[in-house]
């Protein structure tokens, strides 16, 4: 990736530059954490996220040890879309 000045307005980027920046931004965070993170992924309330988690449909996207919950965002959306 060529060095792009962070102060460059988006409208001055080429399509290729924009796509490169988008890939970097999109790959930064593959996981969300906790029920708040799940709610953020699904765009719902924390209580609804808890219901969805308890239903088991996202089990393959969730790792839980005690109170710590880690959610693979991409896998969770894929599984949720199949239901």
Secondary structure, DSSP 4 states (H G I P E B T S, - for coil): -----TTS-GGGS-HHHHHHHHHHHHHS--EEEHHHHHHHHHTS-HHHHHHHHHHTTTGGGEEEETTEEEEEHHHHHHHHHH-
